[in-house]
Amino acid sequence: MDDSDQEPDIDERRERAREEVLDAMERAAEIYGLSRSYGRLYGLLFFAEEPMSLDDLVERSEYAKSTVSTAMNSLQRLHLVHRRSIPGEGKKAFYEAERDFWTVFQEFLRREVRREVDTMIRSLDRAEQHLDGLDDEQAQRDLEKIRQLRRMYDRSQSLIDILTSSSLDRLAGLLERLRRD
């Protein structure tokens, strides 16, 4: 039996598996309106055993340093990567992936969605004050629409509070019990 008939070695199989996941992460990034490079860079950090510098990421990905830097800033904002300092490395920035997607989701809700909800509630309150007490049919229809939207945002705020203060296991257990009932 020659070498071509043998099963791929461990390193080769591991690389194939990682490449499969990296490809999926590229496609996922694209689905969410990000560049495929963001998915690949996140994937490199996901599989890294320790934080990686921009230079490490440039070398591994073969992307331009500007691309990697822009991606890291965006991925940080999305709570998918964390910037770290490593003692003895001076001011050099290192990055690591957040591997707990429930944490990513909770942080997104806590920082991004809650900010939008709070902004909208403040604006709806001001709009309601402008219309409240007006003796005009259209103003009253608008006021009812605003109040209806406000109720939806109030429920959204309650849901965000529940989701950001509960573990995934607890929520899954509650939903499973609801489904059975």
C-alpha positions as CSV (number, residue, x, y, z in Angstrom):
1,M,0.0,0.0,0.0
2,D,1.5,3.4,-1.0
3,D,1.2,6.7,0.8
4,S,-1.8,7.8,-1.3
5,D,-3.9,4.9,0.0
6,Q,-3.3,5.8,3.7
7,E,-5.8,7.7,5.8
8,P,-4.8,11.3,6.4
9,D,-2.7,11.8,9.4
10,I,-4.0,13.5,12.6
11,D,-2.6,17.0,11.7
12,E,-4.2,16.9,8.3
13,R,-7.6,15.8,9.7
14,R,-7.5,18.4,12.4
15,E,-6.7,21.1,9.8
16,R,-9.6,19.9,7.6
17,A,-11.9,20.1,10.6
18,R,-10.7,23.6,11.5
19,E,-11.0,24.7,7.9
20,E,-14.6,23.4,7.8
21,V,-15.4,25.6,10.8
22,L,-13.5,28.6,9.5
23,D,-15.4,28.4,6.2
24,A,-18.7,28.3,8.2
25,M,-17.6,31.3,10.3
26,E,-16.9,33.2,7.1
27,R,-20.3,32.4,5.7
28,A,-21.9,33.3,9.1
29,A,-20.1,36.7,9.1
30,E,-21.5,37.3,5.6
31,I,-25.0,36.4,6.7
32,Y,-24.8,39.1,9.4
33,G,-23.6,41.7,7.0
34,L,-19.9,41.5,7.8
35,S,-17.0,40.8,5.6
36,R,-16.0,37.1,5.3
37,S,-12.6,38.1,6.6
38,Y,-14.1,38.9,10.0
39,G,-15.4,35.3,10.2
40,R,-12.0,33.9,9.3
41,L,-10.2,36.1,11.8
42,Y,-12.6,35.3,14.5
43,G,-12.1,31.6,13.7
44,L,-8.3,31.9,13.9
45,L,-8.7,33.3,17.4
46,F,-11.4,30.7,18.3
47,F,-8.9,27.9,17.7
48,A,-5.8,29.7,19.1
49,E,-4.4,28.4,22.3
50,E,-3.4,31.8,23.5
51,P,-4.1,35.4,22.6
52,M,-2.7,36.6,19.2
53,S,-1.2,39.9,18.2
54,L,-2.2,41.8,15.1
55,D,1.1,40.7,13.5
56,D,0.3,37.1,14.3
57,L,-3.2,37.4,12.8
58,V,-1.8,39.1,9.7
59,E,0.7,36.3,9.2
60,R,-1.8,33.5,9.8
61,S,-4.6,35.1,7.7
62,E,-2.5,36.8,5.0
63,Y,-4.8,39.8,5.2
64,A,-3.4,43.4,5.2
65,K,-2.7,44.8,8.7
66,S,-5.4,47.5,8.1
67,T,-8.0,44.8,7.4
68,V,-7.1,42.9,10.5
69,S,-7.1,46.0,12.6
70,T,-10.5,47.1,11.3
71,A,-11.9,43.6,11.9
72,M,-10.6,43.5,15.5
73,N,-12.2,46.8,16.3
74,S,-15.5,45.7,14.8
75,L,-15.3,42.2,16.5
76,Q,-14.6,43.9,19.8
77,R,-17.6,46.2,19.4
78,L,-19.7,43.0,18.8
79,H,-18.2,41.4,22.0
80,L,-16.8,38.5,19.9
81,V,-13.1,39.3,20.8
82,H,-11.3,40.8,23.7
83,R,-8.2,43.0,23.6
84,R,-5.6,41.9,26.1
85,S,-2.2,43.1,27.3
86,I,0.5,40.5,28.0
87,P,3.1,41.3,30.7
88,G,6.5,41.9,29.1
89,E,5.0,42.8,25.7
90,G,4.8,46.5,26.3
91,K,1.8,48.3,24.6
92,K,1.4,45.6,22.0
93,A,-2.3,44.5,21.7
94,F,-3.3,40.9,21.8
95,Y,-6.7,39.5,21.0
96,E,-8.6,36.4,22.1
97,A,-12.0,35.1,21.0
98,E,-15.0,35.0,23.3
99,R,-16.1,31.3,23.0
100,D,-19.2,31.5,25.1
101,F,-21.9,32.7,22.6
102,W,-24.5,33.1,25.3
103,T,-22.2,35.8,26.8
104,V,-21.8,37.4,23.4
105,F,-25.6,37.5,23.0
106,Q,-26.1,38.8,26.5
107,E,-23.5,41.6,26.1
108,F,-25.1,42.5,22.7
109,L,-28.5,42.8,24.4
110,R,-27.1,44.6,27.4
111,R,-25.1,47.2,25.5
112,E,-26.6,47.6,22.0
113,V,-30.2,46.6,22.1
114,R,-30.9,48.1,25.5
115,R,-29.4,51.4,24.3
116,E,-31.8,51.4,21.3
117,V,-34.8,50.5,23.5
118,D,-33.9,53.2,26.1
119,T,-33.5,55.8,23.3
120,M,-36.8,54.8,21.7
121,I,-38.7,54.9,25.0
122,R,-37.4,58.4,25.8
123,S,-38.5,59.6,22.3
124,L,-41.9,57.9,22.6
125,D,-42.4,59.6,26.0
126,R,-41.6,63.0,24.5
127,A,-43.9,62.4,21.5
128,E,-46.7,61.3,23.8
129,Q,-46.3,64.5,25.8
130,H,-46.6,66.6,22.6
131,L,-49.9,64.8,21.6
132,D,-51.5,64.3,25.0
133,G,-54.5,66.5,25.5
134,L,-54.8,67.6,21.9
135,D,-58.4,67.7,20.6
136,D,-57.6,66.4,17.2
137,E,-58.7,63.1,15.6
138,Q,-55.4,62.5,13.8
139,A,-53.4,63.4,16.9
140,Q,-55.4,60.9,18.9
141,R,-54.8,58.1,16.4
142,D,-51.1,59.0,16.4
143,L,-51.1,59.0,20.2
144,E,-52.6,55.5,20.3
145,K,-50.0,54.2,17.8
146,I,-47.2,55.7,20.0
147,R,-48.7,54.2,23.2
148,Q,-49.0,50.8,21.4
149,L,-45.4,51.0,20.4
150,R,-44.4,52.1,23.9
151,R,-46.1,48.9,25.4
152,M,-44.1,46.8,22.9
153,Y,-40.9,48.5,24.0
154,D,-41.8,48.0,27.7
155,R,-42.2,44.3,27.1
156,S,-39.0,44.2,25.1
157,Q,-37.2,45.9,28.1
158,S,-38.6,43.2,30.4
159,L,-37.4,40.4,28.1
160,I,-33.9,41.9,27.8
161,D,-33.8,42.0,31.6
162,I,-34.7,38.3,31.8
163,L,-32.3,37.2,29.1
164,T,-29.4,39.2,30.4
165,S,-29.8,38.0,34.0
166,S,-30.4,34.3,33.4
167,S,-28.1,31.4,32.4
168,L,-28.8,29.6,29.2
169,D,-29.4,26.4,31.1
170,R,-32.0,28.0,33.3
171,L,-33.8,29.6,30.4
172,A,-33.7,26.3,28.4
173,G,-35.1,24.5,31.4
174,L,-37.9,27.0,31.8
175,L,-38.8,26.8,28.1
176,E,-38.7,23.1,28.1
177,R,-41.2,23.0,31.0
178,L,-43.4,25.5,29.2
179,R,-43.4,23.4,26.0
180,R,-44.4,20.3,28.0
181,D,-47.3,22.1,29.7
